[in-house]
Amino acid sequence: MLNRYPISSVLFTGIAGGVGDDTKVLDVVIATKLVQHDYGQITNDGFEWSEGYDGEEGYYPCDAGLVKLAYDAAVVVVGGDHVFQGVVASGDQFVASEKYVKKLQENHNALACEMEGASIALVCERYDVPFVVIRTMSDKADGLAHETFENMAVIAAENSCKIVLEMLKEINVNTEKTTAVSDGIQ
């Protein structure tokens, strides 16, 4: 899409597993940066994470203006006590392990884990397009993650959608302010 259309910013949203100790199911994490937590290689010694593959030390920073816009919208939708900002870790598996959650906290200071955000960040970075990733927690990425996900995924996805709609309201109401914040979102 970035090849074909004049996209000036990317708002990427959906659901994730809560990794932060303080995050709960249906809380929202606005990514300040993303990391691919399973980027590396399997050796005789186990998995070895590789840093610095494209982003700064393996991390992809989100656009600060879009982060603020997303945070403000999330506060309107779910309330300030349920909105967090920080690292979102992406990988190609569904995480349902307290042990692995601790690893994501220790290695990356992650608040959430999901499967697509860092890939989107990589593409946006290569095309020099500002982006933000917004995730509502559908589970706690623990031993009960599959069950919680089944029960909460739809509600979590709806909350993420409401946040984007709130962001779009702000963009439409105050185009000058938004243009200054995020260089114009289409």
PEZI-V870327 format. One record per residue. RES is the residue in one letter. PHI is phi in whole degrees, -180 to 180 (NA if undefined). D_LAST is the distance of its C-alpha to the last C-alpha in whole Angstrom. Layout:
# PEZI-V870327
res=(RES,RES)
phi=(PHI,PHI)
d_last=(D_LAST,D_LAST)
This chain:
# PEZI-V870327
res=(M,L,N,R,Y,P,I,S,S,V,L,F,T,G,I,A,G,G,V,G,D,D,T,K,V,L,D,V,V,I,A,T,K,L,V,Q,H,D,Y,G,Q,I,T,N,D,G,F,E,W,S,E,G,Y,D,G,E,E,G,Y,Y,P,C,D,A,G,L,V,K,L,A,Y,D,A,A,V,V,V,V,G,G,D,H,V,F,Q,G,V,V,A,S,G,D,Q,F,V,A,S,E,K,Y,V,K,K,L,Q,E,N,H,N,A,L,A,C,E,M,E,G,A,S,I,A,L,V,C,E,R,Y,D,V,P,F,V,V,I,R,T,M,S,D,K,A,D,G,L,A,H,E,T,F,E,N,M,A,V,I,A,A,E,N,S,C,K,I,V,L,E,M,L,K,E,I,N,V,N,T,E,K,T,T,A,V,S,D,G,I,Q)
phi=(NA,-67,-72,-99,-119,-81,-85,-97,-155,-122,-108,-114,-138,159,-114,-157,-92,-75,-111,-66,-59,-90,-80,-123,-58,78,-72,-117,-116,-95,-70,-94,-159,-125,-142,-88,-72,-118,-89,162,-144,-92,-121,-61,-92,107,-77,-118,-71,-109,-93,67,-74,-153,-76,-67,52,86,-113,-114,-76,-81,-65,-60,-66,-70,-61,-64,-60,-67,-61,-60,-66,-64,-61,-63,-76,-118,93,-60,-72,-115,-122,-128,-126,164,-78,-112,-101,-109,-159,-100,-142,-80,-89,-142,-147,-60,-63,-71,-58,-60,-64,-65,-66,-69,-78,-132,56,-73,-105,-150,-133,-154,-121,-127,-55,-67,-66,-62,-60,-59,-64,-61,-62,-64,-94,57,-113,-64,-150,-145,-117,-121,-130,-101,-75,-95,-164,-105,55,-111,-63,-102,-58,-61,-67,-63,-56,-58,-84,-117,-58,-66,-64,-62,-64,-63,-63,-61,-62,-60,-65,-63,-62,-65,-62,-66,-59,-62,-64,-70,-75,-132,-59,-61,-61,-65,-60,-66,-75,-130,58,82,-106,-102)
d_last=(13,12,15,14,10,8,6,6,7,9,10,13,16,19,23,25,29,30,32,32,35,34,31,32,31,28,27,23,23,20,20,21,22,23,26,27,30,32,32,35,38,41,44,48,47,44,40,39,36,35,33,31,29,26,25,27,30,28,25,22,20,17,15,17,15,13,16,17,14,15,19,19,17,20,22,22,22,25,26,27,30,28,25,25,24,25,25,24,27,26,28,29,32,32,33,36,39,40,41,38,36,38,38,34,34,37,35,32,32,29,28,27,27,25,25,21,20,21,21,17,18,20,18,15,18,19,16,15,12,12,12,14,16,17,21,23,27,28,31,33,33,37,40,39,35,36,37,35,32,33,33,30,28,26,26,25,22,22,21,18,17,18,16,13,13,15,12,10,13,13,9,10,14,14,11,14,14,11,10,14,13,10,10,7,4,0)
